Amino acid sequence: MQTEVTIKVEGMSCGGCVRNVTGVLQALPGVAAAEVSLEAGEARVRFDAGAVSLAQLRQAVEDAGFDCPA
Protein backbone atom coordinates (compact mmCIF):
# COMPACT_ATOMS: atom_id res chain seq x y z
CA MET A 1 0.00 0.00 0.00
CA GLN A 2 1.44 3.37 -1.05
CA THR A 3 1.65 6.10 1.56
CA GLU A 4 2.68 9.71 1.03
CA VAL A 5 4.27 11.81 3.74
CA THR A 6 5.91 15.23 3.97
CA ILE A 7 9.03 15.36 6.12
CA LYS A 8 10.62 18.61 7.29
CA VAL A 9 14.31 18.76 6.38
CA GLU A 10 16.58 21.37 7.96
CA GLY A 11 20.14 22.21 6.99
CA MET A 12 19.82 22.17 3.19
CA SER A 13 21.51 25.15 1.56
CA CYS A 14 21.92 24.30 -2.12
CA GLY A 15 20.95 22.07 -5.02
CA GLY A 16 23.62 19.57 -4.00
CA CYS A 17 21.88 19.14 -0.66
CA VAL A 18 18.59 18.51 -2.44
CA ARG A 19 20.21 15.86 -4.67
CA ASN A 20 21.82 14.25 -1.63
CA VAL A 21 18.55 14.01 0.32
CA THR A 22 16.66 12.83 -2.77
CA GLY A 23 19.29 10.16 -3.40
CA VAL A 24 19.32 8.72 0.10
CA LEU A 25 15.53 8.57 0.20
CA GLN A 26 15.19 6.97 -3.24
CA ALA A 27 17.86 4.39 -2.33
CA LEU A 28 15.65 2.96 0.41
CA PRO A 29 13.70 -0.18 -0.51
CA GLY A 30 10.00 0.60 -0.86
CA VAL A 31 10.41 4.28 -1.79
CA ALA A 32 8.53 4.96 -5.03
CA ALA A 33 9.30 8.69 -5.29
CA ALA A 34 10.94 11.50 -3.36
CA GLU A 35 10.49 15.19 -4.20
CA VAL A 36 12.74 17.46 -2.15
CA SER A 37 12.20 21.23 -2.01
CA LEU A 38 15.01 23.51 -0.89
CA GLU A 39 12.66 26.50 -0.66
CA ALA A 40 10.05 24.69 1.46
CA GLY A 41 12.66 22.77 3.46
CA GLU A 42 10.82 19.51 3.06
CA ALA A 43 10.68 16.19 1.28
CA ARG A 44 7.50 14.63 -0.06
CA VAL A 45 7.96 10.88 -0.14
CA ARG A 46 5.70 8.19 -1.62
CA PHE A 47 6.53 4.78 -0.23
CA ASP A 48 5.32 1.28 0.60
CA ALA A 49 4.67 1.34 4.35
CA GLY A 50 5.12 -2.43 4.43
CA ALA A 51 8.70 -2.13 3.17
CA VAL A 52 10.01 0.99 4.92
CA SER A 53 8.88 3.04 7.92
CA LEU A 54 8.65 6.77 8.49
CA ALA A 55 11.35 6.37 11.15
CA GLN A 56 13.67 4.80 8.56
CA LEU A 57 13.02 7.68 6.14
CA ARG A 58 13.88 10.21 8.85
CA GLN A 59 16.98 8.24 9.87
CA ALA A 60 18.26 8.18 6.27
CA VAL A 61 17.95 11.97 6.06
CA GLU A 62 19.72 12.41 9.41
CA ASP A 63 22.45 9.94 8.42
CA ALA A 64 23.06 12.13 5.35
CA GLY A 65 23.84 15.04 7.69
CA PHE A 66 20.54 16.92 7.80
CA ASP A 67 18.05 17.52 10.60
CA CYS A 68 14.62 16.00 10.39
CA PRO A 69 12.47 17.51 13.18
CA ALA A 70 9.21 15.80 14.06
C-alpha positions in Angstrom: 0.0 0.0 0.0 1.4 3.4 -1.0 1.6 6.1 1.6 2.7 9.7 1.0 4.3 11.8 3.7 5.9 15.2 4.0 9.0 15.4 6.1 10.6 18.6 7.3 14.3 18.8 6.4 16.6 21.4 8.0 20.1 22.2 7.0 19.8 22.2 3.2 21.5 25.2 1.6 21.9 24.3 -2.1 21.0 22.1 -5.0 23.6 19.6 -4.0 21.9 19.1 -0.7 18.6 18.5 -2.4 20.2 15.9 -4.7 21.8 14.3 -1.6 18.5 14.0 0.3 16.7 12.8 -2.8 19.3 10.2 -3.4 19.3 8.7 0.1 15.5 8.6 0.2 15.2 7.0 -3.2 17.9 4.4 -2.3 15.7 3.0 0.4 13.7 -0.2 -0.5 10.0 0.6 -0.9 10.4 4.3 -1.8 8.5 5.0 -5.0 9.3 8.7 -5.3 10.9 11.5 -3.4 10.5 15.2 -4.2 12.7 17.5 -2.1 12.2 21.2 -2.0 15.0 23.5 -0.9 12.7 26.5 -0.7 10.1 24.7 1.5 12.7 22.8 3.5 10.8 19.5 3.1 10.7 16.2 1.3 7.5 14.6 -0.1 8.0 10.9 -0.1 5.7 8.2 -1.6 6.5 4.8 -0.2 5.3 1.3 0.6 4.7 1.3 4.3 5.1 -2.4 4.4 8.7 -2.1 3.2 10.0 1.0 4.9 8.9 3.0 7.9 8.6 6.8 8.5 11.3 6.4 11.2 13.7 4.8 8.6 13.0 7.7 6.1 13.9 10.2 8.9 17.0 8.2 9.9 18.3 8.2 6.3 17.9 12.0 6.1 19.7 12.4 9.4 22.5 9.9 8.4 23.1 12.1 5.3 23.8 15.0 7.7 20.5 16.9 7.8 18.1 17.5 10.6 14.6 16.0 10.4 12.5 17.5 13.2 9.2 15.8 14.1 
